[in-house]
Amino acid sequence: MSQRVISGVPTGPVVVPTVIKAIAEGDTITPVWENELGGLTFRLDGGGGARYAKWLAAGTPEIDLAAEAARLRWARRWARVPEVIDHGADDAGSWLVTAAEPGRSAVDPVWVADPTTAATAIGRGLRILHDALPVDECPFDWSVEHRLASAWRFIEPDGDVSDGPEPNGRDGISRAEALARLGEPPPIDRLVVCHGDACAPNTLIHDDGTFAAHVDLGALGVADRWADLAIASWSTVWNYGAGYEEVVYAGYGIDADPARISYYRLLWDLT
């Protein structure tokens, strides 16, 4: 049975890229995150306050840090997201430096030990984001059509879709069935500016349990709100275990929509 690769705190030695050392300018460098593509995030602590520096090796097309910088700058006018300090690229890779936001990640041990509070904040934070960002002014697209253009390359011409995690039982879906399902998206419930990667680690929570901020908005764009909700709730299974999906919906203020949840989770698997 296939398993989803989940990003997390590095568990072994981390080589700090030369450019991150230069950006730190003597500040303390702490590796705090590694994604499934090998991208690294470092916390930089010094007299000027805390910053976060993302770094991605050259030749990793799945993530565009310059695109994330543009989205953060746009969204920050209305929403609680990090301030962009710097971004750039060289032959070795690309980087994005942002100011620290208050709060702990929803997968901090404090919140893993209190998943009901965390899941509520995740749902509430998504509702705040969706209500705040103006669809008519958003230049970024995360629609089904936009995402499907990338999805086909993850499906072997004569093979099966075998990357779906067990909680939704999609291992072994045939190519024909996957194409048929993806080609018939449900009607849009409500068009919003979606986070684009609303997994639990990307919500920050104040120590009192209230929503603090969103991070990692590299895929932010206009889409049905269920494109975010389906993944935010699903991620509670990966990070807290079963039983907290409905808590996310309650925090958002909505009832579960099984058809849209199923569709957008399949789309997520393939893109």
Backbone as CSV, one residue per row, in Angstrom:
resi,resn,N_x,N_y,N_z,CA_x,CA_y,CA_z,C_x,C_y,C_z
1,MET,0.848,-1.183,0.000,0.000,0.000,0.000,0.889,1.239,0.000
2,SER,0.627,2.173,-0.904,1.480,3.346,-1.002,1.221,4.284,0.175
3,GLN,2.222,5.081,0.503,2.116,6.010,1.613,2.456,7.412,1.131
4,ARG,1.723,8.378,1.637,2.017,9.766,1.299,3.330,10.193,1.960
5,VAL,4.196,10.865,1.178,5.423,11.425,1.734,5.074,12.755,2.376
6,ILE,5.346,12.890,3.657,4.992,14.094,4.392,6.264,14.846,4.767
7,SER,6.231,16.149,4.539,7.345,16.990,4.936,7.453,17.019,6.453
8,GLY,8.612,17.474,6.957,8.758,17.534,8.403,10.066,18.159,8.829
9,VAL,10.260,18.185,10.116,11.508,18.706,10.685,12.643,17.759,10.296
10,PRO,13.770,18.279,9.802,14.877,17.385,9.433,15.326,16.522,10.604
11,THR,15.585,15.256,10.318,15.979,14.330,11.379,17.466,14.010,11.375
12,GLY,18.182,14.468,10.375,19.619,14.221,10.291,20.375,15.511,10.027
13,PRO,21.680,15.397,9.814,22.493,16.582,9.526,22.009,17.306,8.268
14,VAL,22.051,18.625,8.286,21.628,19.444,7.155,22.793,20.326,6.721
15,VAL,23.119,20.285,5.446,24.150,21.160,4.890,23.506,22.507,4.575
16,VAL,23.996,23.557,5.184,23.431,24.889,4.963,24.009,25.460,3.666
17,PRO,23.158,25.789,2.688,23.659,26.352,1.429,24.452,27.632,1.659
18,THR,25.404,27.873,0.799,26.275,29.047,0.930,25.474,30.340,0.960
19,VAL,24.461,30.446,0.108,23.694,31.682,0.044,22.922,31.931,1.336
20,ILE,22.483,30.881,2.006,21.774,31.052,3.275,22.735,31.549,4.348
21,LYS,23.953,31.042,4.336,24.958,31.554,5.270,25.201,33.044,5.042
22,ALA,25.252,33.442,3.774,25.489,34.852,3.460,24.307,35.718,3.905
23,ILE,23.098,35.237,3.667,21.902,35.980,4.067,21.835,36.125,5.584
24,ALA,22.263,35.081,6.304,22.194,35.094,7.770,23.078,36.172,8.368
25,GLU,24.197,36.470,7.730,25.119,37.513,8.218,25.459,37.332,9.695
26,GLY,25.753,36.098,10.076,26.159,35.830,11.450,25.037,35.452,12.383
27,ASP,23.789,35.562,11.940,22.665,35.128,12.779,22.704,33.611,12.963
28,THR,22.099,33.136,14.018,21.993,31.700,14.260,21.090,31.063,13.215
29,ILE,21.559,29.971,12.614,20.809,29.289,11.554,20.306,27.954,12.098
30,THR,19.001,27.768,12.065,18.405,26.520,12.548,17.544,25.906,11.454
31,PRO,17.861,24.706,10.981,16.983,24.036,10.015,15.670,23.667,10.700
32,VAL,14.544,24.067,10.116,13.262,23.807,10.766,12.310,22.974,9.917
33,TRP,12.603,22.805,8.629,11.659,22.066,7.783,12.366,21.552,6.539
34,GLU,11.939,20.375,6.093,12.394,19.822,4.818,11.181,19.248,4.106
35,ASN,10.981,19.660,2.844,9.819,19.121,2.137,10.195,17.870,1.356
36,GLU,9.191,17.248,0.727,9.410,15.975,0.060,10.285,16.091,-1.180
37,LEU,10.535,17.323,-1.642,11.399,17.549,-2.803,12.816,17.924,-2.399
38,GLY,13.088,17.934,-1.106,14.415,18.288,-0.631,14.600,19.767,-0.338
39,GLY,13.536,20.563,-0.519,13.617,21.974,-0.178,13.753,22.169,1.324
40,LEU,14.507,23.167,1.728,14.809,23.398,3.139,14.324,24.770,3.585
41,THR,13.896,24.827,4.842,13.569,26.104,5.460,14.404,26.253,6.723
42,PHE,14.994,27.439,6.874,15.851,27.742,8.015,15.274,28.926,8.781
43,ARG,15.388,28.874,10.100,15.078,30.034,10.932,16.386,30.767,11.212
44,LEU,16.382,32.069,11.019,17.556,32.908,11.259,17.255,33.818,12.441
45,ASP,18.018,33.677,13.515,17.784,34.457,14.723,18.972,35.345,15.023
46,GLY,18.677,36.636,15.210,19.733,37.583,15.541,19.163,38.826,16.178
47,GLY,19.988,39.837,16.261,19.571,41.072,16.922,18.424,41.772,16.224
48,GLY,18.270,41.547,14.918,17.212,42.214,14.169,15.893,41.471,14.177
49,GLY,15.792,40.397,14.950,14.566,39.618,14.992,14.674,38.369,14.141
50,ALA,13.664,37.558,14.176,13.669,36.275,13.478,13.217,36.431,12.034
51,ARG,13.842,35.635,11.170,13.450,35.536,9.758,13.420,34.059,9.387
52,TYR,12.746,33.771,8.284,12.757,32.420,7.729,13.277,32.481,6.301
53,ALA,14.159,31.547,5.988,14.752,31.490,4.653,14.475,30.126,4.040
54,LYS,13.746,30.111,2.931,13.531,28.887,2.169,14.613,28.776,1.113
55,TRP,15.021,27.544,0.852,16.003,27.296,-0.209,15.600,26.051,-0.968
56,LEU,15.731,26.117,-2.291,15.387,24.994,-3.162,16.475,24.825,-4.199
57,ALA,16.946,23.600,-4.375,18.002,23.335,-5.343,17.536,23.667,-6.755
58,ALA,18.468,24.119,-7.582,18.161,24.397,-8.983,17.659,23.135,-9.663
59,GLY,16.756,23.306,-10.618,16.239,22.166,-11.354,15.077,21.465,-10.699
60,THR,14.428,22.128,-9.736,13.245,21.556,-9.094,12.034,22.363,-9.562
61,PRO,11.389,21.942,-10.642,10.356,22.772,-11.258,9.051,22.837,-10.491
62,GLU,8.832,21.925,-9.541,7.544,21.873,-8.867,7.283,23.081,-7.968
63,ILE,8.330,23.773,-7.554,8.169,24.912,-6.654,8.867,26.123,-7.257
64,ASP,8.168,27.259,-7.265,8.698,28.508,-7.807,8.657,29.541,-6.686
65,LEU,9.810,29.808,-6.072,9.843,30.715,-4.928,9.592,32.159,-5.336
66,ALA,9.950,32.531,-6.563,9.633,33.882,-7.034,8.122,34.056,-7.147
67,ALA,7.442,33.003,-7.600,5.975,33.053,-7.694,5.357,33.151,-6.301
68,GLU,5.946,32.459,-5.326,5.438,32.569,-3.967,5.624,33.973,-3.416
69,ALA,6.766,34.588,-3.707,7.008,35.958,-3.252,5.942,36.906,-3.809
70,ALA,5.595,36.741,-5.081,4.570,37.598,-5.685,3.222,37.399,-5.012
71,ARG,2.885,36.162,-4.696,1.611,35.876,-4.050,1.568,36.421,-2.634
72,LEU,2.657,36.287,-1.904,2.693,36.827,-0.549,2.520,38.336,-0.553
73,ARG,3.212,39.006,-1.456,3.106,40.468,-1.509,1.688,40.903,-1.858
74,TRP,1.052,40.166,-2.742,-0.332,40.501,-3.104,-1.261,40.248,-1.923
75,ALA,-1.179,39.077,-1.321,-2.122,38.686,-0.275,-1.950,39.500,1.000
76,ARG,-0.740,39.962,1.270,-0.471,40.647,2.538,-1.280,41.935,2.687
77,ARG,-1.804,42.470,1.626,-2.630,43.670,1.722,-3.933,43.413,2.485
78,TRP,-4.369,42.151,2.519,-5.653,41.826,3.146,-5.566,40.740,4.217
79,ALA,-4.501,39.943,4.207,-4.475,38.742,5.041,-3.190,38.670,5.864
80,ARG,-3.237,37.815,6.888,-2.085,37.632,7.778,-1.154,36.574,7.183
81,VAL,-0.182,37.062,6.421,0.823,36.212,5.778,2.180,36.880,5.953
82,PRO,3.291,36.143,5.790,4.612,36.735,6.043,4.981,37.855,5.075
83,GLU,5.731,38.807,5.598,6.302,39.878,4.781,7.528,39.358,4.040
84,VAL,7.601,39.624,2.747,8.759,39.224,1.948,9.893,40.209,2.176
85,ILE,11.056,39.680,2.528,12.250,40.498,2.726,13.157,40.436,1.502
86,ASP,13.311,39.241,0.944,14.230,39.071,-0.181,13.899,37.766,-0.894
87,HIS,14.194,37.707,-2.179,14.171,36.436,-2.904,15.109,36.563,-4.092
88,GLY,15.590,35.420,-4.565,16.524,35.439,-5.679,16.902,34.031,-6.088
89,ALA,17.824,33.925,-7.017,18.264,32.619,-7.516,19.679,32.738,-8.048
90,ASP,20.415,31.618,-8.006,21.728,31.526,-8.629,21.862,30.134,-9.238
91,ASP,23.054,29.761,-9.636,23.228,28.465,-10.296,22.931,27.286,-9.372
92,ALA,23.047,27.504,-8.064,22.835,26.408,-7.111,21.369,26.222,-6.740
93,GLY,20.614,27.311,-6.707,19.229,27.186,-6.297,18.549,28.541,-6.160
94,SER,17.385,28.533,-5.538,16.627,29.759,-5.314,16.297,29.890,-3.840
95,TRP,15.963,31.103,-3.415,15.679,31.343,-2.004,14.593,32.403,-1.847
96,LEU,13.968,32.359,-0.685,12.929,33.313,-0.312,13.083,33.579,1.176
97,VAL,13.217,34.838,1.554,13.394,35.224,2.952,12.173,36.044,3.384
98,THR,11.560,35.643,4.488,10.396,36.347,5.004,10.570,36.655,6.478
99,ALA,9.848,37.657,6.946,9.832,37.961,8.374,9.018,36.903,9.105
100,ALA,9.374,36.658,10.343,8.633,35.695,11.158,7.270,36.264,11.526
101,GLU,6.269,35.402,11.513,4.932,35.754,11.983,4.738,35.156,13.383
102,PRO,3.876,35.736,14.188,3.626,35.157,15.523,2.904,33.823,15.399
103,GLY,3.055,32.998,16.415,2.335,31.742,16.454,3.204,30.535,16.186
104,ARG,2.663,29.363,16.491,3.324,28.081,16.250,2.596,27.360,15.115
105,SER,3.353,26.577,14.355,2.730,25.740,13.339,1.710,24.811,13.979
106,ALA,0.659,24.504,13.234,-0.370,23.595,13.736,0.140,22.173,13.944
107,VAL,1.383,21.886,13.515,1.977,20.572,13.800,3.076,20.669,14.848
108,ASP,3.181,21.812,15.504,4.050,21.918,16.676,3.558,20.916,17.725
109,PRO,4.471,20.321,18.511,4.037,19.354,19.532,2.924,19.860,20.439
110,VAL,2.891,21.165,20.697,1.825,21.723,21.536,0.458,21.442,20.926
111,TRP,0.360,21.587,19.595,-0.939,21.418,18.934,-1.202,19.974,18.526
112,VAL,-0.177,19.204,18.300,-0.390,17.775,18.066,-1.011,17.144,19.313
113,ALA,-0.662,17.689,20.477,-1.226,17.198,21.731,-2.628,17.745,21.999
114,ASP,-3.065,18.719,21.209,-4.394,19.314,21.377,-5.027,19.485,19.997
115,PRO,-5.294,18.374,19.308,-5.718,18.458,17.910,-7.081,19.104,17.701
116,THR,-7.963,19.047,18.676,-9.268,19.686,18.504,-9.119,21.196,18.380
117,THR,-8.311,21.776,19.244,-8.058,23.215,19.155,-7.374,23.560,17.845
118,ALA,-6.382,22.742,17.463,-5.640,23.006,16.228,-6.547,22.904,15.004
119,ALA,-7.348,21.857,14.921,-8.217,21.670,13.763,-9.258,22.786,13.663
120,THR,-9.736,23.253,14.814,-10.672,24.378,14.815,-10.001,25.626,14.247
121,ALA,-8.767,25.888,14.673,-8.040,27.060,14.185,-7.735,26.958,12.695
122,ILE,-7.448,25.755,12.213,-7.202,25.561,10.785,-8.445,25.943,9.981
123,GLY,-9.592,25.447,10.415,-10.822,25.787,9.719,-11.153,27.261,9.811
124,ARG,-10.999,27.831,10.988,-11.296,29.248,11.172,-10.337,30.108,10.345
125,GLY,-9.068,29.725,10.335,-8.096,30.487,9.559,-8.409,30.477,8.076
126,LEU,-8.846,29.331,7.561,-9.217,29.260,6.142,-10.405,30.166,5.848
127,ARG,-11.396,30.171,6.734,-12.562,31.034,6.511,-12.145,32.501,6.494
128,ILE,-11.263,32.883,7.398,-10.775,34.262,7.435,-10.077,34.609,6.128
129,LEU,-9.233,33.702,5.642,-8.513,33.939,4.392,-9.483,34.065,3.220
130,HIS,-10.401,33.118,3.125,-11.341,33.117,1.998,-12.238,34.347,1.996
131,ASP,-12.607,34.820,3.180,-13.463,35.998,3.259,-12.697,37.286,2.983
132,ALA,-11.393,37.280,3.244,-10.614,38.516,3.158,-10.087,38.813,1.757
133,LEU,-9.652,37.788,1.033,-8.967,38.025,-0.239,-9.973,38.263,-1.359
134,PRO,-9.809,39.347,-2.130,-10.791,39.699,-3.164,-10.589,38.906,-4.460
135,VAL,-11.562,38.097,-4.798,-11.480,37.271,-6.004,-11.292,38.126,-7.252
136,ASP,-12.042,39.217,-7.349,-12.009,40.034,-8.569,-10.670,40.705,-8.797
137,GLU,-9.871,40.844,-7.754,-8.575,41.504,-7.883,-7.411,40.521,-7.940
138,CYS,-7.691,39.215,-7.843,-6.610,38.232,-7.763,-6.094,37.881,-9.158
139,PRO,-4.797,38.026,-9.395,-4.231,37.688,-10.698,-3.781,36.236,-10.822
140,PHE,-4.021,35.426,-9.800,-3.488,34.057,-9.760,-4.614,33.031,-9.881
141,ASP,-4.333,31.959,-10.602,-5.331,30.950,-10.933,-4.958,29.615,-10.300
142,TRP,-5.919,28.990,-9.645,-5.737,27.627,-9.121,-6.964,26.791,-9.461
143,SER,-7.580,27.111,-10.581,-8.799,26.442,-10.989,-8.538,24.996,-11.367
144,VAL,-9.608,24.223,-11.481,-9.496,22.835,-11.938,-8.805,22.778,-13.292
145,GLU,-9.216,23.647,-14.205,-8.634,23.637,-15.549,-7.138,23.889,-15.511
146,HIS,-6.732,24.835,-14.695,-5.308,25.160,-14.568,-4.530,23.977,-14.006
147,ARG,-5.077,23.326,-13.015,-4.376,22.218,-12.365,-4.377,20.952,-13.222
148,LEU,-5.442,20.752,-13.987,-5.493,19.566,-14.831,-4.405,19.572,-15.892
149,ALA,-3.981,20.756,-16.301,-2.912,20.832,-17.291,-1.640,20.163,-16.786
150,SER,-1.456,20.137,-15.463,-0.302,19.471,-14.864,-0.597,18.032,-14.475
151,ALA,-1.878,17.727,-14.252,-2.224,16.419,-13.695,-1.911,15.276,-14.638
152,TRP,-2.120,15.449,-15.933,-1.998,14.322,-16.860,-0.613,13.690,-16.840
153,ARG,0.420,14.457,-16.580,1.758,13.880,-16.629,2.045,12.943,-15.463
154,PHE,1.152,12.915,-14.469,1.325,12.004,-13.343,0.607,10.671,-13.562
155,ILE,-0.048,10.530,-14.707,-0.788,9.311,-15.004,-0.122,8.595,-16.162
156,GLU,0.353,7.391,-15.928,0.997,6.624,-16.978,-0.016,6.290,-18.079
157,PRO,0.413,6.338,-19.357,-0.533,6.136,-20.453,-1.352,4.866,-20.332
158,ASP,-0.729,3.761,-19.870,-1.456,2.494,-19.779,-1.446,1.935,-18.359
159,GLY,-1.207,2.817,-17.389,-1.031,2.323,-16.028,-2.147,2.732,-15.103
160,ASP,-1.864,2.604,-13.822,-2.827,2.939,-12.783,-2.347,4.155,-12.018
161,VAL,-3.301,4.829,-11.378,-2.953,5.869,-10.417,-2.752,5.166,-9.088
162,SER,-1.516,5.084,-8.620,-1.245,4.278,-7.425,-0.620,5.085,-6.306
163,ASP,-0.763,6.423,-6.382,-0.166,7.259,-5.363,-1.175,7.741,-4.329
164,GLY,-2.428,7.376,-4.472,-3.434,7.853,-3.527,-3.274,7.214,-2.165
165,PRO,-3.293,8.009,-1.080,-3.143,7.447,0.260,-4.321,6.561,0.644
166,GLU,-4.087,5.703,1.577,-5.075,4.721,2.001,-6.372,5.316,2.541
167,PRO,-6.380,6.466,3.269,-7.624,6.891,3.892,-8.807,7.006,2.932
168,ASN,-8.564,7.208,1.646,-9.667,7.309,0.716,-9.677,6.174,-0.302
169,GLY,-8.809,5.175,-0.129,-8.891,3.962,-0.891,-8.755,4.110,-2.382
170,ARG,-7.828,4.960,-2.845,-7.745,5.170,-4.273,-6.572,4.446,-4.924
171,ASP,-5.864,3.637,-4.192,-4.785,2.861,-4.797,-5.356,1.989,-5.914
172,GLY,-4.676,1.987,-7.064,-5.066,1.086,-8.133,-6.184,1.597,-9.018
173,ILE,-6.544,2.870,-8.947,-7.549,3.420,-9.860,-6.981,3.397,-11.270
174,SER,-7.754,2.920,-12.216,-7.273,2.861,-13.595,-7.156,4.259,-14.185
175,ARG,-6.339,4.366,-15.215,-6.165,5.640,-15.897,-7.511,6.132,-16.428
176,ALA,-8.275,5.259,-17.034,-9.551,5.665,-17.617,-10.496,6.208,-16.549
177,GLU,-10.524,5.541,-15.385,-11.409,5.992,-14.322,-10.957,7.337,-13.761
178,ALA,-9.644,7.490,-13.600,-9.126,8.761,-13.088,-9.441,9.900,-14.046
179,LEU,-9.219,9.672,-15.334,-9.504,10.710,-16.324,-10.982,11.064,-16.332
180,ALA,-11.817,10.039,-16.214,-13.253,10.287,-16.214,-13.665,11.112,-15.004
181,ARG,-13.136,10.771,-13.844,-13.490,11.502,-12.624,-12.993,12.946,-12.687
182,LEU,-11.751,13.122,-13.114,-11.195,14.469,-13.145,-11.850,15.322,-14.219
183,GLY,-12.320,14.689,-15.274,-12.949,15.428,-16.356,-14.363,15.876,-16.057
184,GLU,-14.887,15.508,-14.901,-16.246,15.891,-14.514,-16.235,16.533,-13.123
185,PRO,-15.651,17.730,-13.015,-15.601,18.384,-11.702,-16.989,18.781,-11.227
186,PRO,-17.199,18.793,-9.931,-18.499,19.240,-9.404,-18.682,20.728,-9.642
187,PRO,-19.916,21.195,-9.689,-20.150,22.639,-9.815,-19.470,23.400,-8.683
188,ILE,-19.034,24.604,-8.973,-18.365,25.420,-7.956,-19.362,25.810,-6.868
189,ASP,-18.965,25.593,-5.633,-19.775,25.976,-4.483,-19.631,27.469,-4.240
190,ARG,-18.411,27.895,-3.952,-18.123,29.320,-3.779,-16.718,29.578,-4.277
191,LEU,-16.595,30.530,-5.192,-15.284,30.888,-5.723,-14.593,31.820,-4.737
192,VAL,-13.353,31.449,-4.336,-12.571,32.248,-3.396,-11.119,32.278,-3.872
193,VAL,-10.306,33.064,-3.203,-8.859,32.961,-3.397,-8.367,31.913,-2.411
194,CYS,-7.959,30.761,-2.944,-7.532,29.638,-2.112,-6.077,29.789,-1.673
195,HIS,-5.759,29.182,-0.555,-4.379,29.103,-0.068,-3.519,28.328,-1.050
196,GLY,-4.006,27.172,-1.499,-3.277,26.347,-2.457,-2.477,25.216,-1.840
197,ASP,-2.213,25.299,-0.544,-1.545,24.214,0.177,-1.948,24.326,1.638
198,ALA,-3.229,24.085,1.878,-3.812,24.352,3.197,-3.595,23.216,4.186
199,CYS,-2.516,22.469,4.041,-2.181,21.407,4.992,-1.880,22.012,6.364
200,ALA,-2.060,21.214,7.394,-1.935,21.698,8.765,-0.644,22.480,9.051
201,PRO,0.541,22.047,8.569,1.755,22.779,8.915,1.752,24.239,8.467
202,ASN,0.881,24.594,7.516,0.901,25.936,6.951,-0.058,26.905,7.629
203,THR,-0.652,26.467,8.738,-1.419,27.361,9.604,-0.623,27.609,10.874
204,LEU,-0.499,28.874,11.269,0.131,29.241,12.538,-0.965,29.588,13.542
205,ILE,-0.742,29.183,14.791,-1.749,29.335,15.834,-1.132,30.035,17.046
206,HIS,-1.850,31.033,17.561,-1.419,31.708,18.792,-1.483,30.734,19.971
207,ASP,-0.764,31.069,21.026,-0.742,30.202,22.201,-2.109,30.067,22.866
208,ASP,-3.028,31.000,22.591,-4.372,30.882,23.159,-5.290,30.028,22.286
209,GLY,-4.744,29.454,21.200,-5.508,28.557,20.355,-6.210,29.225,19.189
210,THR,-6.050,30.528,19.040,-6.694,31.229,17.932,-5.774,31.267,16.717
211,PHE,-6.376,31.407,15.553,-5.614,31.489,14.309,-4.678,32.691,14.334
212,ALA,-3.445,32.498,13.817,-2.457,33.574,13.778,-2.133,34.020,12.359
213,ALA,-1.751,33.093,11.485,-1.310,33.483,10.142,-1.234,32.258,9.244
214,HIS,-1.107,32.516,7.949,-0.879,31.465,6.956,0.528,31.608,6.391
215,VAL,1.161,30.479,6.076,2.466,30.483,5.417,2.424,29.537,4.219
216,ASP,3.470,29.592,3.391,3.638,28.698,2.234,2.487,28.842,1.237
217,LEU,2.415,30.021,0.632,1.315,30.310,-0.293,1.761,30.270,-1.760
218,GLY,2.648,29.358,-2.082,3.200,29.312,-3.435,2.213,28.948,-4.518
219,ALA,1.064,28.353,-4.162,0.061,27.974,-5.158,-1.218,28.791,-5.030
220,LEU,-1.203,29.839,-4.218,-2.391,30.655,-4.003,-3.038,31.059,-5.325
221,GLY,-4.382,30.952,-5.376,-5.076,31.364,-6.585,-6.569,31.126,-6.466
222,VAL,-7.297,31.626,-7.436,-8.755,31.541,-7.426,-9.219,30.119,-7.732
223,ALA,-10.123,29.599,-6.898,-10.673,28.256,-7.075,-11.883,28.106,-6.158
224,ASP,-12.587,26.985,-6.279,-13.661,26.651,-5.353,-13.065,26.477,-3.954
225,ARG,-13.772,26.936,-2.955,-13.244,26.840,-1.588,-12.984,25.402,-1.160
226,TRP,-13.683,24.435,-1.779,-13.469,23.042,-1.406,-12.113,22.516,-1.854
227,ALA,-11.461,23.200,-2.787,-10.106,22.806,-3.152,-9.165,22.951,-1.969
228,ASP,-9.417,23.934,-1.113,-8.669,24.105,0.138,-9.227,23.234,1.259
229,LEU,-10.527,23.283,1.439,-11.144,22.587,2.571,-10.900,21.087,2.537
230,ALA,-10.960,20.491,1.356,-10.763,19.047,1.245,-9.385,18.631,1.719
231,ILE,-8.389,19.481,1.459,-7.009,19.141,1.814,-6.703,19.530,3.253
232,ALA,-7.224,20.656,3.703,-7.003,21.053,5.097,-7.541,19.985,6.046
233,SER,-8.736,19.504,5.772,-9.322,18.469,6.638,-8.566,17.154,6.512
234,TRP,-8.196,16.792,5.305,-7.471,15.542,5.062,-6.151,15.529,5.820
235,SER,-5.486,16.685,5.853,-4.171,16.744,6.491,-4.248,16.490,7.991
236,THR,-5.413,16.677,8.590,-5.525,16.354,10.011,-5.376,14.855,10.239
237,VAL,-5.765,14.038,9.265,-5.595,12.595,9.383,-4.115,12.250,9.399
238,TRP,-3.340,12.883,8.528,-1.896,12.600,8.449,-1.165,13.071,9.697
239,ASN,-1.641,14.193,10.267,-0.885,14.823,11.352,-1.413,14.520,12.748
240,TYR,-2.721,14.256,12.890,-3.302,14.031,14.208,-3.956,12.668,14.355
241,GLY,-4.238,12.004,13.233,-5.002,10.774,13.278,-6.458,11.018,12.917
242,ALA,-7.233,9.988,12.905,-8.632,10.089,12.493,-9.466,10.841,13.532
243,GLY,-10.542,11.475,13.045,-11.520,12.052,13.952,-11.582,13.562,13.998
244,TYR,-10.781,14.265,13.189,-10.732,15.721,13.300,-11.130,16.460,12.026
245,GLU,-11.522,15.720,10.991,-11.930,16.377,9.754,-13.159,17.252,9.972
246,GLU,-14.146,16.716,10.678,-15.364,17.482,10.932,-15.087,18.713,11.794
247,VAL,-14.040,18.646,12.608,-13.687,19.800,13.440,-13.226,20.967,12.560
248,VAL,-12.488,20.649,11.487,-12.071,21.692,10.540,-13.298,22.350,9.916
249,TYR,-14.256,21.533,9.464,-15.457,22.095,8.849,-16.235,22.955,9.833
250,ALA,-16.318,22.500,11.086,-17.020,23.286,12.103,-16.321,24.622,12.333
251,GLY,-14.973,24.603,12.373,-14.227,25.839,12.536,-14.448,26.802,11.386
252,TYR,-14.614,26.252,10.205,-14.871,27.073,9.011,-16.308,27.584,8.996
253,GLY,-17.228,26.766,9.548,-18.636,27.109,9.538,-19.380,26.500,8.370
254,ILE,-19.121,25.224,8.087,-19.717,24.574,6.924,-19.885,23.089,7.209
255,ASP,-20.826,22.459,6.534,-20.989,21.013,6.625,-20.148,20.336,5.549
256,ALA,-19.756,19.105,5.811,-18.971,18.347,4.838,-19.751,18.177,3.541
257,ASP,-19.020,18.191,2.422,-19.591,17.985,1.089,-18.840,16.811,0.467
258,PRO,-19.324,15.590,0.676,-18.552,14.404,0.273,-18.136,14.382,-1.190
259,ALA,-19.007,14.807,-2.101,-18.662,14.752,-3.523,-17.507,15.687,-3.851
260,ARG,-17.569,16.901,-3.337,-16.486,17.855,-3.617,-15.202,17.439,-2.891
261,ILE,-15.329,16.933,-1.692,-14.145,16.468,-0.961,-13.443,15.370,-1.747
262,SER,-14.192,14.400,-2.218,-13.610,13.286,-2.969,-12.928,13.768,-4.238
263,TYR,-13.579,14.675,-4.959,-12.999,15.158,-6.219,-11.693,15.904,-5.971
264,TYR,-11.708,16.841,-5.029,-10.519,17.677,-4.844,-9.370,16.915,-4.186
265,ARG,-9.667,15.849,-3.468,-8.580,15.009,-2.960,-7.944,14.184,-4.083
266,LEU,-8.754,13.715,-5.008,-8.197,13.009,-6.159,-7.343,13.958,-6.998
267,LEU,-7.836,15.165,-7.224,-7.057,16.160,-7.978,-5.740,16.464,-7.279
268,TRP,-5.791,16.576,-5.943,-4.565,16.827,-5.162,-3.557,15.703,-5.342
269,ASP,-4.043,14.467,-5.274,-3.159,13.312,-5.457,-2.391,13.396,-6.775
270,LEU,-3.061,13.861,-7.808,-2.491,13.795,-9.151,-1.719,15.039,-9.530
271,THR,-1.794,16.074,-8.713,-1.065,17.297,-9.061,-0.062,17.683,-7.981
